[in-house]
Amino acid sequence: MADTLAFVGVAGGVGTTRTVVETAATLARDGHSVAVLDAALGTQGLSTYVEGRLDPDLTAVLVEETGFSEAAIPGWPELDGEVALYPAHAPFERLARAKTVDAAQRLETCIDHAAGQYDHVLLDVPPVADNQAVAAVRGADRRALVAPATRRGNDHLPRMRGRLVDLGFDADAVVGTFADGETALSADYELPAAERGVTEPTAIDPDTEFAPAVASMTEGLCRCSLDLDFPEEGLLS
């Protein structure tokens, strides 16, 4: 079975979707197969990384209008591995139906299904406040909290730790985003700020400051050893 990791944002706009996407691209760059499931049904941020029509999407699976495999969208074929994106992109009526308890249980089934097909399953999870977020947290093997490396991150981090504890889990790691080296946030991994508004992963390009930082985080969070070359950093192994 695949390794299943939930990235849980401590608040909105902290870079959770970006972190998930960059991790998936890094794993695929090293030849791994990865599924990315969108549990952030309200913001639907994963859909911004997909071109063309999104029909069916993951919400159609959750309301039993299509099968899980039909909702997969290939990501970045130039990479050595495989990325399958399962974004949410739905009208309000279907979105509401996809947020029910029954739909949340189907999300857990989708996670299990993906775990039987891919090397890694990554979950894009919003702050835990609805059925889908709870299902994603419960369905994952491990959970990483994503917080900006700022005072705002420090303020929100304890609250989200508490919500995981309420569900019976601890945070396995903390990822600090938008790090500038001066924050007091206690994070296991830090990612520097990167260009905003992108529609494909920055980590695809190894000749950036961002790519080796993502690779180091990916090795730790996904418990794998990557053999990736970075012009400025040398060989990551």
NUNU-224558 format. One record per residue (C-alpha): residue number from 1; residue in three letters; x, y negated, z negated. Coordinates in Angstrom, 2 decimals, always signed. Example, Ala and Ser with C-alpha at 12.3 -4.5 7.8 and 13.67 -1.06 7.14 Angstrom:
<torgus>
+-----+------+---------+---------+---------+
! pos ! code !      c1 !      c2 !      c3 !
+-----+------+---------+---------+---------+
!   1 !  Ala !  +12.30 !   +4.50 !   -7.80 !
!   2 !  Ser !  +13.67 !   +1.06 !   -7.14 !
+-----+------+---------+---------+---------+
</torgus>
This chain:
<torgus>
+-----+------+---------+---------+---------+
! pos ! code !      c1 !      c2 !      c3 !
+-----+------+---------+---------+---------+
!   1 !  Met !   +0.00 !   +0.00 !   +0.00 !
!   2 !  Ala !   +1.09 !   -3.55 !   +0.70 !
!   3 !  Asp !   +2.34 !   -6.03 !   -1.84 !
!   4 !  Thr !   -0.52 !   -8.46 !   -2.55 !
!   5 !  Leu !   +0.25 !  -11.97 !   -3.76 !
!   6 !  Ala !   -2.20 !  -14.76 !   -4.56 !
!   7 !  Phe !   -0.99 !  -18.35 !   -4.35 !
!   8 !  Val !   -3.30 !  -20.30 !   -6.64 !
!   9 !  Gly !   -3.36 !  -24.09 !   -6.45 !
!  10 !  Val !   -3.56 !  -25.90 !   -9.77 !
!  11 !  Ala !   -5.50 !  -28.69 !   -8.03 !
!  12 !  Gly !   -6.50 !  -29.75 !   -4.56 !
!  13 !  Gly !   -3.89 !  -31.15 !   -2.21 !
!  14 !  Val !   -0.87 !  -29.58 !   -3.92 !
!  15 !  Gly !   +0.39 !  -27.72 !   -0.84 !
!  16 !  Thr !   -1.00 !  -24.26 !   -1.52 !
!  17 !  Thr !   -2.03 !  -23.47 !   +2.05 !
!  18 !  Arg !   +1.26 !  -24.77 !   +3.38 !
!  19 !  Thr !   +3.18 !  -22.60 !   +0.92 !
!  20 !  Val !   +1.22 !  -19.51 !   +1.94 !
!  21 !  Val !   +1.75 !  -20.15 !   +5.65 !
!  22 !  Glu !   +5.46 !  -20.83 !   +5.26 !
!  23 !  Thr !   +5.89 !  -17.64 !   +3.24 !
!  24 !  Ala !   +4.06 !  -15.59 !   +5.88 !
!  25 !  Ala !   +6.20 !  -17.03 !   +8.68 !
!  26 !  Thr !   +9.39 !  -16.34 !   +6.73 !
!  27 !  Leu !   +8.44 !  -12.72 !   +6.17 !
!  28 !  Ala !   +7.52 !  -12.31 !   +9.84 !
!  29 !  Arg !  +10.77 !  -13.92 !  +10.91 !
!  30 !  Asp !  +12.48 !  -11.01 !   +9.16 !
!  31 !  Gly !  +10.26 !   -8.46 !  +10.91 !
!  32 !  His !   +7.59 !   -7.86 !   +8.26 !
!  33 !  Ser !   +3.87 !   -7.58 !   +8.97 !
!  34 !  Val !   +1.75 !  -10.03 !   +6.97 !
!  35 !  Ala !   -1.96 !  -10.74 !   +6.52 !
!  36 !  Val !   -3.05 !  -14.15 !   +5.23 !
!  37 !  Leu !   -6.58 !  -14.33 !   +3.80 !
!  38 !  Asp !   -8.32 !  -17.63 !   +3.16 !
!  39 !  Ala !  -10.11 !  -17.75 !   -0.18 !
!  40 !  Ala !  -10.32 !  -21.57 !   -0.07 !
!  41 !  Leu !  -13.68 !  -21.60 !   +1.64 !
!  42 !  Gly !  -14.44 !  -25.20 !   +0.72 !
!  43 !  Thr !  -11.38 !  -26.80 !   +2.32 !
!  44 !  Gln !  -10.74 !  -24.22 !   +5.08 !
!  45 !  Gly !   -7.16 !  -25.47 !   +5.40 !
!  46 !  Leu !   -5.82 !  -22.29 !   +6.98 !
!  47 !  Ser !   -7.91 !  -23.01 !  +10.08 !
!  48 !  Thr !   -5.68 !  -26.00 !  +10.92 !
!  49 !  Tyr !   -2.91 !  -23.55 !  +11.81 !
!  50 !  Val !   -5.04 !  -21.83 !  +14.44 !
!  51 !  Glu !   -5.66 !  -23.04 !  +17.98 !
!  52 !  Gly !   -8.85 !  -22.44 !  +19.88 !
!  53 !  Arg !  -12.21 !  -21.12 !  +18.80 !
!  54 !  Leu !  -12.56 !  -19.53 !  +15.36 !
!  55 !  Asp !  -15.44 !  -17.15 !  +15.87 !
!  56 !  Pro !  -15.75 !  -14.86 !  +14.03 !
!  57 !  Asp !  -13.98 !  -16.11 !  +10.93 !
!  58 !  Leu !  -13.50 !  -14.59 !   +7.48 !
!  59 !  Thr !  -16.86 !  -15.90 !   +6.19 !
!  60 !  Ala !  -18.60 !  -13.87 !   +8.90 !
!  61 !  Val !  -16.96 !  -10.78 !   +7.42 !
!  62 !  Leu !  -18.03 !  -11.74 !   +3.91 !
!  63 !  Val !  -21.69 !  -12.05 !   +4.95 !
!  64 !  Glu !  -21.50 !   -8.79 !   +6.94 !
!  65 !  Glu !  -21.93 !  -10.33 !  +10.38 !
!  66 !  Thr !  -18.71 !   -8.79 !  +11.73 !
!  67 !  Gly !  -15.97 !   -6.38 !  +10.80 !
!  68 !  Phe !  -12.72 !   -7.26 !   +9.11 !
!  69 !  Ser !  -10.49 !   -6.45 !  +12.07 !
!  70 !  Glu !  -12.56 !   -8.66 !  +14.39 !
!  71 !  Ala !  -11.72 !  -11.76 !  +12.32 !
!  72 !  Ala !   -7.93 !  -11.42 !  +12.63 !
!  73 !  Ile !   -6.13 !  -14.15 !  +14.57 !
!  74 !  Pro !   -2.49 !  -13.54 !  +15.60 !
!  75 !  Gly !   -0.04 !  -16.14 !  +14.38 !
!  76 !  Trp !   +3.28 !  -17.18 !  +15.96 !
!  77 !  Pro !   +4.09 !  -14.35 !  +18.37 !
!  78 !  Glu !   +7.67 !  -15.60 !  +18.81 !
!  79 !  Leu !   +8.55 !  -14.15 !  +15.40 !
!  80 !  Asp !   +9.96 !  -10.63 !  +15.05 !
!  81 !  Gly !   +7.18 !   -9.45 !  +12.76 !
!  82 !  Glu !   +3.39 !   -9.78 !  +12.83 !
!  83 !  Val !   +1.20 !  -12.37 !  +11.17 !
!  84 !  Ala !   -2.58 !  -11.91 !  +11.09 !
!  85 !  Leu !   -4.50 !  -14.96 !   +9.90 !
!  86 !  Tyr !   -7.99 !  -14.63 !   +8.45 !
!  87 !  Pro !   -9.13 !  -18.26 !   +8.15 !
!  88 !  Ala !  -12.48 !  -19.60 !   +7.01 !
!  89 !  His !  -14.17 !  -21.95 !   +9.47 !
!  90 !  Ala !  -17.92 !  -21.92 !   +9.07 !
!  91 !  Pro !  -21.05 !  -24.07 !   +9.15 !
!  92 !  Phe !  -22.48 !  -24.98 !   +5.76 !
!  93 !  Glu !  -25.29 !  -22.42 !   +5.86 !
!  94 !  Arg !  -22.93 !  -19.47 !   +6.31 !
!  95 !  Leu !  -20.43 !  -21.01 !   +3.94 !
!  96 !  Ala !  -23.07 !  -21.03 !   +1.21 !
!  97 !  Arg !  -23.88 !  -17.37 !   +1.81 !
!  98 !  Ala !  -20.17 !  -16.51 !   +1.75 !
!  99 !  Lys !  -19.84 !  -17.89 !   -1.78 !
! 100 !  Thr !  -22.23 !  -15.43 !   -3.43 !
! 101 !  Val !  -21.19 !  -12.72 !   -5.88 !
! 102 !  Asp !  -21.82 !  -10.01 !   -3.27 !
! 103 !  Ala !  -19.63 !  -11.85 !   -0.75 !
! 104 !  Ala !  -16.88 !  -12.19 !   -3.35 !
! 105 !  Gln !  -16.96 !   -8.43 !   -3.88 !
! 106 !  Arg !  -16.56 !   -8.01 !   -0.11 !
! 107 !  Leu !  -13.50 !  -10.27 !   -0.26 !
! 108 !  Glu !  -11.91 !   -7.82 !   -2.69 !
! 109 !  Thr !  -12.73 !   -5.04 !   -0.22 !
! 110 !  Cys !  -11.05 !   -7.07 !   +2.55 !
! 111 !  Ile !   -7.94 !   -7.44 !   +0.40 !
! 112 !  Asp !   -7.79 !   -3.69 !   -0.11 !
! 113 !  His !   -8.33 !   -3.12 !   +3.60 !
! 114 !  Ala !   -5.50 !   -5.49 !   +4.52 !
! 115 !  Ala !   -3.22 !   -3.85 !   +1.97 !
! 116 !  Gly !   -3.57 !   -0.60 !   +3.88 !
! 117 !  Gln !   -2.56 !   -2.21 !   +7.19 !
! 118 !  Tyr !   +0.23 !   -4.69 !   +6.48 !
! 119 !  Asp !   +3.51 !   -4.87 !   +4.58 !
! 120 !  His !   +2.36 !   -7.96 !   +2.67 !
! 121 !  Val !   -0.98 !   -9.60 !   +1.94 !
! 122 !  Leu !   -0.97 !  -13.28 !   +0.97 !
! 123 !  Leu !   -4.02 !  -15.05 !   -0.43 !
! 124 !  Asp !   -4.66 !  -18.79 !   -0.16 !
! 125 !  Val !   -6.57 !  -19.50 !   -3.38 !
! 126 !  Pro !   -7.99 !  -22.85 !   -4.53 !
! 127 !  Pro !   -8.22 !  -23.88 !   -8.18 !
! 128 !  Val !  -10.16 !  -21.10 !   -9.87 !
! 129 !  Ala !  -13.73 !  -22.35 !  -10.07 !
! 130 !  Asp !  -15.85 !  -20.17 !   -7.79 !
! 131 !  Asn !  -16.58 !  -16.54 !   -6.99 !
! 132 !  Gln !  -14.09 !  -16.25 !   -4.13 !
! 133 !  Ala !  -11.19 !  -17.63 !   -6.17 !
! 134 !  Val !  -11.99 !  -15.20 !   -8.99 !
! 135 !  Ala !  -12.19 !  -12.31 !   -6.53 !
! 136 !  Ala !   -8.83 !  -13.25 !   -4.99 !
! 137 !  Val !   -7.16 !  -13.49 !   -8.39 !
! 138 !  Arg !   -8.56 !  -10.13 !   -9.41 !
! 139 !  Gly !   -7.74 !   -8.47 !   -6.09 !
! 140 !  Ala !   -4.07 !   -9.47 !   -6.08 !
! 141 !  Asp !   -1.20 !   -7.51 !   -7.54 !
! 142 !  Arg !   +0.48 !  -10.73 !   -8.66 !
! 143 !  Arg !   -0.33 !  -14.45 !   -8.91 !
! 144 !  Ala !   +1.82 !  -17.54 !   -8.36 !
! 145 !  Leu !   +0.59 !  -20.96 !   -9.43 !
! 146 !  Val !   +1.35 !  -23.78 !   -7.00 !
! 147 !  Ala !   +1.81 !  -27.22 !   -8.55 !
! 148 !  Pro !   +3.36 !  -30.45 !   -7.30 !
! 149 !  Ala !   +6.67 !  -31.20 !   -8.97 !
! 150 !  Thr !   +5.21 !  -34.37 !  -10.43 !
! 151 !  Arg !   +3.43 !  -35.55 !  -13.56 !
! 152 !  Arg !   +0.16 !  -34.51 !  -11.89 !
! 153 !  Gly !   +1.49 !  -30.97 !  -11.64 !
! 154 !  Asn !   +2.43 !  -30.96 !  -15.31 !
! 155 !  Asp !   -1.05 !  -32.17 !  -16.23 !
! 156 !  His !   -2.91 !  -29.50 !  -14.22 !
! 157 !  Leu !   -0.64 !  -26.50 !  -14.77 !
! 158 !  Pro !   -1.73 !  -25.61 !  -18.34 !
! 159 !  Arg !   -5.41 !  -25.72 !  -17.37 !
! 160 !  Met !   -4.95 !  -23.26 !  -14.51 !
! 161 !  Arg !   -2.78 !  -20.99 !  -16.65 !
! 162 !  Gly !   -5.66 !  -20.92 !  -19.08 !
! 163 !  Arg !   -8.15 !  -19.95 !  -16.41 !
! 164 !  Leu !   -5.98 !  -17.02 !  -15.37 !
! 165 !  Val !   -5.79 !  -15.93 !  -19.00 !
! 166 !  Asp !   -9.59 !  -16.17 !  -19.20 !
! 167 !  Leu !   -9.71 !  -13.65 !  -16.34 !
! 168 !  Gly !   -7.20 !  -11.38 !  -18.08 !
! 169 !  Phe !   -4.07 !  -12.30 !  -16.12 !
! 170 !  Asp !   -0.84 !  -14.22 !  -16.60 !
! 171 !  Ala !   +0.87 !  -16.32 !  -13.94 !
! 172 !  Asp !   +3.77 !  -14.32 !  -12.53 !
! 173 !  Ala !   +5.54 !  -17.45 !  -11.28 !
! 174 !  Val !   +5.19 !  -21.18 !  -10.73 !
! 175 !  Val !   +6.06 !  -22.82 !   -7.41 !
! 176 !  Gly !   +6.83 !  -26.53 !   -7.52 !
! 177 !  Thr !   +6.05 !  -28.37 !   -4.29 !
! 178 !  Phe !   +7.27 !  -31.78 !   -3.07 !
! 179 !  Ala !  +10.33 !  -31.37 !   -5.30 !
! 180 !  Asp !  +12.91 !  -34.17 !   -5.34 !
! 181 !  Gly !  +15.24 !  -32.83 !   -8.01 !
! 182 !  Glu !  +14.05 !  -35.27 !  -10.66 !
! 183 !  Thr !  +10.88 !  -33.63 !  -11.92 !
! 184 !  Ala !  +10.33 !  -32.22 !  -15.39 !
! 185 !  Leu !   +8.01 !  -29.50 !  -14.06 !
! 186 !  Ser !   +9.09 !  -26.08 !  -15.28 !
! 187 !  Ala !   +8.95 !  -24.08 !  -12.05 !
! 188 !  Asp !  +10.47 !  -20.76 !  -11.04 !
! 189 !  Tyr !  +10.87 !  -21.96 !   -7.45 !
! 190 !  Glu !  +10.95 !  -25.42 !   -5.91 !
! 191 !  Leu !  +10.19 !  -26.46 !   -2.35 !
! 192 !  Pro !  +11.31 !  -29.85 !   -1.07 !
! 193 !  Ala !   +8.90 !  -32.20 !   +0.63 !
! 194 !  Ala !   +8.47 !  -31.48 !   +4.33 !
! 195 !  Glu !   +6.81 !  -33.15 !   +7.27 !
! 196 !  Arg !   +3.07 !  -33.47 !   +6.73 !
! 197 !  Gly !   +0.30 !  -32.78 !   +9.22 !
! 198 !  Val !   +2.04 !  -29.86 !  +10.92 !
! 199 !  Thr !   +0.08 !  -27.15 !  +12.71 !
! 200 !  Glu !   +2.75 !  -24.46 !  +12.63 !
! 201 !  Pro !   +5.20 !  -23.40 !   +9.91 !
! 202 !  Thr !   +8.34 !  -25.47 !   +9.45 !
! 203 !  Ala !  +10.17 !  -22.31 !   +8.31 !
! 204 !  Ile !  +10.10 !  -21.01 !  +11.88 !
! 205 !  Asp !  +13.01 !  -23.37 !  +12.49 !
! 206 !  Pro !  +15.99 !  -22.15 !  +10.39 !
! 207 !  Asp !  +17.89 !  -25.40 !  +10.87 !
! 208 !  Thr !  +15.93 !  -27.32 !   +8.25 !
! 209 !  Glu !  +16.32 !  -27.92 !   +4.53 !
! 210 !  Phe !  +12.87 !  -26.47 !   +4.00 !
! 211 !  Ala !  +13.44 !  -23.04 !   +5.59 !
! 212 !  Pro !  +16.12 !  -21.64 !   +3.23 !
! 213 !  Ala !  +14.20 !  -22.91 !   +0.19 !
! 214 !  Val !  +11.11 !  -21.02 !   +1.38 !
! 215 !  Ala !  +13.21 !  -17.92 !   +2.06 !
! 216 !  Ser !  +14.67 !  -17.94 !   -1.44 !
! 217 !  Met !  +11.19 !  -18.27 !   -2.92 !
! 218 !  Thr !   +9.84 !  -15.54 !   -0.65 !
! 219 !  Glu !  +12.51 !  -13.07 !   -1.73 !
! 220 !  Gly !  +11.63 !  -13.61 !   -5.36 !
! 221 !  Leu !   +7.86 !  -13.69 !   -5.07 !
! 222 !  Cys !   +7.52 !  -10.85 !   -2.55 !
! 223 !  Arg !  +10.23 !   -8.72 !   -4.14 !
! 224 !  Cys !  +12.06 !   -8.15 !   -0.91 !
! 225 !  Ser !  +15.50 !   -8.76 !   +0.55 !
! 226 !  Leu !  +15.59 !  -10.93 !   +3.69 !
! 227 !  Asp !  +18.36 !  -10.86 !   +6.24 !
! 228 !  Leu !  +17.98 !  -14.35 !   +7.71 !
! 229 !  Asp !  +20.54 !  -16.67 !   +9.18 !
! 230 !  Phe !  +20.54 !  -20.37 !   +8.31 !
! 231 !  Pro !  +23.05 !  -22.62 !  +10.06 !
! 232 !  Glu !  +23.54 !  -24.83 !   +7.02 !
! 233 !  Glu !  +23.20 !  -22.23 !   +4.27 !
! 234 !  Gly !  +24.87 !  -19.18 !   +5.78 !
! 235 !  Leu !  +23.42 !  -15.69 !   +5.57 !
! 236 !  Leu !  +20.61 !  -15.03 !   +3.12 !
! 237 !  Ser !  +20.71 !  -11.45 !   +1.98 !
+-----+------+---------+---------+---------+
</torgus>
